[in-house]
């Protein structure tokens, strides 16, 4: 009862989720800026979106406000933003088609496998792996460098941009295979251990 009352008195308790919602709201403005070739604005907006991503996690830990909504909303916001940007940047011929197809294919595959496992065995939670986090970092870095490349043709930007795109493809494959391995092992593990009471 004391914890509940403290949470109600905390005016910042909803801040992490509000920052996540702000990141979602930034997506259409970011897309519009790219389509209008306003790359300086799009780069700034993308940095702002990345800042909200970092802040919502920090605030959630500091304020001890890790809610179920936040746990689902945060990765959805990340995937919505990144997937949309990869499609838009592919449309503008700024990112190779094969990179975008791999990124979207992995995400769609994970959604389908999750839905099948949930329907068949009630499995819903997959803890983020080091390869999944590396994949997200590679995607964020790739998008940032692609946008920065439109502002400067410096050699270090060109090199890092290409490296980030290769890293995105590599970690997309690795994290996708790891996810498939974990997903394939779960039904068998559950059957071997018997019905779960949790």
C-alpha positions in Angstrom: 0.0 0.0 0.0 2.9 2.3 0.8 4.5 1.6 -2.6 1.3 2.3 -4.4 0.8 5.6 -2.6 4.4 6.6 -3.3 4.0 5.8 -7.0 0.8 7.9 -7.1 2.6 10.8 -5.5 5.5 10.6 -8.0 4.7 13.1 -10.8 7.3 11.5 -13.0 6.0 8.0 -12.9 4.7 8.1 -16.4 7.7 9.9 -17.9 9.4 6.8 -19.4 6.3 5.7 -21.3 5.6 9.3 -22.4 9.1 9.5 -23.9 8.4 6.2 -25.7 5.2 7.7 -27.1 7.1 10.8 -28.1 9.5 8.6 -30.1 6.5 7.1 -31.9 5.1 10.6 -32.6 8.4 11.7 -34.1 8.3 9.0 -36.8 6.0 10.7 -39.2 7.8 14.0 -39.0 11.1 12.2 -39.6 9.7 10.4 -42.6 8.3 13.7 -44.0 11.7 15.4 -43.6 13.5 12.6 -45.4 11.0 12.5 -48.3 11.4 16.3 -48.6 15.2 15.9 -48.7 15.5 18.0 -45.5 18.4 15.8 -44.2 19.7 18.2 -41.6 16.3 18.3 -40.0 15.9 14.5 -40.3 19.3 13.9 -38.7 18.4 16.2 -35.8 15.0 14.4 -35.3 16.7 11.0 -35.4 19.2 12.1 -32.8 16.2 13.3 -30.7 14.5 10.0 -31.1 17.6 8.2 -30.0 17.8 10.5 -27.0 14.3 9.6 -25.9 15.2 5.9 -26.3 18.1 6.3 -23.9 16.3 8.5 -21.5 13.2 6.3 -21.1 15.4 3.4 -20.1 17.4 5.5 -17.6 14.3 7.0 -16.1 12.5 3.7 -15.8 15.5 2.3 -13.8 16.0 5.5 -11.6 12.2 5.9 -10.9 11.7 2.1 -10.6 8.8 2.4 -13.1 9.3 -0.6 -15.2 5.7 -1.4 -16.3 4.4 -4.2 -18.4 3.2 -1.5 -20.9 6.7 -0.1 -21.1 8.2 -3.5 -21.7 6.0 -4.0 -24.7 5.8 -0.4 -25.9 9.6 0.3 -26.0 10.6 -2.4 -28.5 7.5 -1.7 -30.6 8.5 1.9 -30.8 12.0 1.0 -31.8 10.9 -1.4 -34.5 8.2 0.9 -35.8 10.7 3.8 -36.2 13.6 1.7 -37.6 11.6 -0.4 -40.0 9.8 2.7 -41.4 13.1 4.5 -41.8 14.7 1.6 -43.6 11.8 1.5 -46.1 11.8 5.2 -46.7 15.6 5.3 -47.1 15.4 2.4 -49.5 12.7 4.3 -51.5 15.1 7.3 -51.6 17.9 4.9 -52.9 20.0 5.7 -49.8 20.0 2.2 -48.4 20.5 -0.9 -50.5 17.3 -2.9 -51.1 18.8 -6.2 -49.8 19.6 -4.6 -46.5 16.0 -3.4 -46.0 14.6 -6.7 -47.1 16.8 -8.6 -44.6 15.8 -6.3 -41.8 12.1 -6.4 -42.5 12.2 -10.2 -43.2 13.8 -10.9 -39.9 11.2 -8.8 -38.0 8.3 -10.3 -39.8 9.7 -13.7 -39.2 10.0 -13.1 -35.5 6.4 -11.8 -35.3 5.1 -14.8 -37.1 7.1 -17.3 -34.9 6.0 -15.5 -31.8 2.3 -15.6 -32.9 2.6 -19.3 -33.7 4.3 -20.1 -30.4 1.8 -18.1 -28.4 -1.2 -19.8 -30.1 0.4 -23.3 -29.8 2.1 -23.2 -26.4 1.3 -19.9 -24.8 4.9 -18.8 -25.1 5.2 -15.0 -25.2 8.5 -13.8 -23.6 11.9 -13.9 -25.3 14.6 -12.1 -23.4 16.7 -9.8 -25.5 20.0 -11.4 -26.5 23.4 -9.8 -26.9 23.1 -10.4 -30.7 19.6 -8.8 -30.8 21.0 -5.7 -29.0 24.0 -5.6 -31.3 21.6 -5.8 -34.3 19.5 -2.8 -33.0 22.7 -0.8 -32.4 24.0 -1.6 -35.9 20.6 -0.5 -37.4 20.6 2.8 -35.4 24.2 3.5 -36.4 23.5 2.7 -40.0 20.5 5.0 -40.3 22.4 7.8 -38.5 25.4 7.5 -40.8 23.2 7.3 -43.9 21.5 10.6 -42.9 24.9 12.1 -42.0 26.3 11.1 -45.3 23.7 13.4 -47.0 25.2 16.3 -45.0 28.9 15.5 -45.5 30.9 13.4 -47.9 33.8 13.1 -45.5 35.8 9.9 -46.0 35.3 8.7 -42.4 31.5 9.0 -42.8 31.6 7.0 -46.1 33.7 4.2 -44.5 31.6 4.0 -41.3 28.4 4.1 -43.2 29.4 1.1 -45.3 30.7 -0.7 -42.3 27.4 -0.1 -40.4 25.4 -1.5 -43.3 27.5 -4.6 -43.4 27.2 -5.0 -39.6 23.4 -4.6 -39.9 23.3 -7.4 -42.4 25.6 -9.6 -40.3 23.8 -9.2 -37.0 20.4 -9.5 -38.7 21.3 -13.0 -39.9 23.0 -14.0 -36.6 20.3 -12.7 -34.3 17.6 -14.1 -36.5 19.2 -17.6 -36.4 19.7 -17.3 -32.7 16.0 -16.4 -32.2 14.9 -19.3 -34.4 17.2 -21.7 -32.4 15.7 -20.5 -29.1 12.1 -20.6 -30.4 12.6 -24.1 -31.8 13.9 -25.4 -28.5 11.2 -24.0 -26.3 8.3 -26.3 -27.2 10.5 -29.3 -26.7 11.8 -28.0 -23.4 8.2 -27.4 -22.2 7.0 -30.9 -23.3 9.9 -32.5 -21.5 9.3 -30.6 -18.2 5.6 -31.1 -18.3 2.8 -28.5 -18.0 3.9 -25.2 -16.5 2.1 -23.9 -13.5 3.4 -20.3 -14.1 
